[in-house]
C-alpha cells in the first residue's frame, strides 16, 4: 500500500519535472553571443583568457571568479573529515592494534597494486598541476591520488598511513589557500586577487595564470589527504559490537 | 516523435536524469535499510548533476578550454557555469555521503541493525 502511494507521488513529481524540461530545449544556445556579455557564461568565456590568462575556463571560474566559494567548499570537506573522525571515534584499549575489517588479499593483488600505485599517484599529480591547461584540477587529481591509496588499503591489510602527515598536509594546504587570499588583500587588491605575486604569464604556459595553479595544487594536496583520511577511517572500523 | 535524432537525444539525456532522480527518491522513500537510503541519496545527487550539465550543453559546442589549437579560431563552447557548479556539487555530495555513512555505522553499532523498521527506539 505504502509502495503504491510512493510510486503515485513519484509519478506526480516526474510529470512536473518533464513539464519543466519541456520549456528548456536541449542543446539550445543559452549563452548568447560571447562578445556582448549578455549572460554570465558569455562574460566568463570572453574575459577568462585576457584577464586571467588561464586556458581552462571552468578552472578560472572555480578558483578565481568563485574562489571564495571554493574556499568554503574546501572547508566543508574538512568539516566532513573531522566530523567523520569524531562520530566514529573509539577509544582504543591499551596495547590494542589498529585492525582492518578486510581479509588478507592474494599475492598477485599485492604486487600488482604496489606496481600500479606510483603511476596512479603520478597521474593525479599531473591532473592537478595542469588544472589550468587541461580538463581536471585539484579536486579531480586529489580524488585520483585517493583511489591509489584506496588500492593500497584494500590490498594490504596492515597498510599504515601516517595520520600526523595527513593532518599536516591538510592544514598546510588550507593555510596556503587562505594565505594567498589574504596576500591579495595586503598587496592592495581584493581577497584572492589573481595577479597578486607571480605575473600572469602567457596563456597555455605551465607557469601562467597568477595564483590559480598554486591554489589548485594546494587544493589537490588537501583533497588527496582528506579523501585518504576518510577512506582510512571507514576501513578501520571494527565490525564487532561496541 | 522518435524519428527526429534531436528528440531522441533530448529524451535520453533529460529522461535519464529524471529517471535517476525518481529512482533515488524511490529508494529513499521505500527502502528500509539505511545503507540503501544513503545510496538513494547519492543516486539523486547524480541525477541532479547530470541535469545541470545537460542544461548547460550547447549543440555542437566544445569543452570550454582555450587550448593552443582552438585559441585563435574561437569555436562555439558550452556554458562553463553549470560545469563549475557541478564540480562544487560533487564534492559536497561526497562530504554528505561520508557523514551519512558514518552516522549509519554509528546507528548499526548502537542497535545491532541498520533497518529502520527494526530500530525500536525510533517508534513512539
Interface residues (C-beta under 8 A of the other chain):
Chain A: X2 X3 X6 X7 X9 X10 X13 X14 X17 X18 X21 X24 X25 X26 X27 X28 X29 X30 X31 X34 X40 X41 X44 X45 X48 X49 X55 X56 X57 X58 X61 X62 X66 X69 X70 X73 X76 X77 X79 X80 X81 X83 X84 X87 X88 X133 X134 X135 X137 X139 X203 X204 X223 X227 X230 X233 X234 X237 X241 X242
Chain B: X6 X9 X10 X13 X14 X18 X21 X22 X25 X26 X29 X30 X54 X55 X56 X57 X58 X59 X60 X63 X64 X65 X66 X67 X68 X71 X74 X76 X77 X78 X79 X80 X81 X83 X84 X87 X88 X90 X91 X92 X94 X95 X96 X98 X99 X101 X102 X103 X105 X106 X109 X112
